[in-house]
Amino acid sequence: MSLEHALQKFPKDLLLKDGLHCKSRPLRKDDEKSLHDFFLAVPSEERMFIKHRVTEPAVIRDWCQNIDLGRNLPLLAIHKSAIVGVATLHQQLSGWKRHIGRVSVLVLPNYRGRGLATALISEITDIARNIGLEKVEAEFIGGQEAAIKMFAMLGYSNLLRLDNYVKDMQAVTHDYVLMGLDLRIDEEYAGMG
């Protein structure tokens, strides 16, 4: 299935555990201010774990003005016109990891514990499967144990953990954790249902 076909179901309603309704849809050019506001609302101690300087307007402007959903597909969760969560599917379109997508997710603190991150990851994983990726992976810094546990509950397994391998934006060293999920259907079970 093509990416264009996979995205036809959006915008989509998400009903969370506590009855809260959100919409999910891909990033658009006109989301620049809302996306910047979203990252400013993320607690500063959590922004240290983000690979980019998301508080700088130029970074967000570049993302919104140069959208390539085939390479980076940000799926937004919107509540009352504000972005409250983002899950992204990152792809390498060539090379030895072209069959593997990388998944990331971030939800504002007031919206955690409601199933929003799980819903976003499930949507991104379904898109990855539908466009023919064989595997997805997720990267973490040691200490992000709640996120690691949530991905494990969604079927991701630990692929590796490297002690003191990465540095956050404050140059503090942390463990690096890589988790993965195989999207291929086992031929033995494909016909059973």
Buried (B, 14 or more C-beta within 10 A) or exposed (E): EEBEEBBEEBEEEBEBEEEBEBBBBBBEEEBBEBBBEBBEEBEEEEBBBBEEEBBEEEBBBEBBEEBEBEEBBBBBBBBEEBBBBBBBBBBEEEEEEEBBBBBBBBBBEEBBEBBBBBBBBBBBBEBBBBBEBEBBBBBBBBBBEEBBEBBEEBEBEEBEBEEEBBEBBEEEEBBBBBBBBEBEEEEEEEEEE
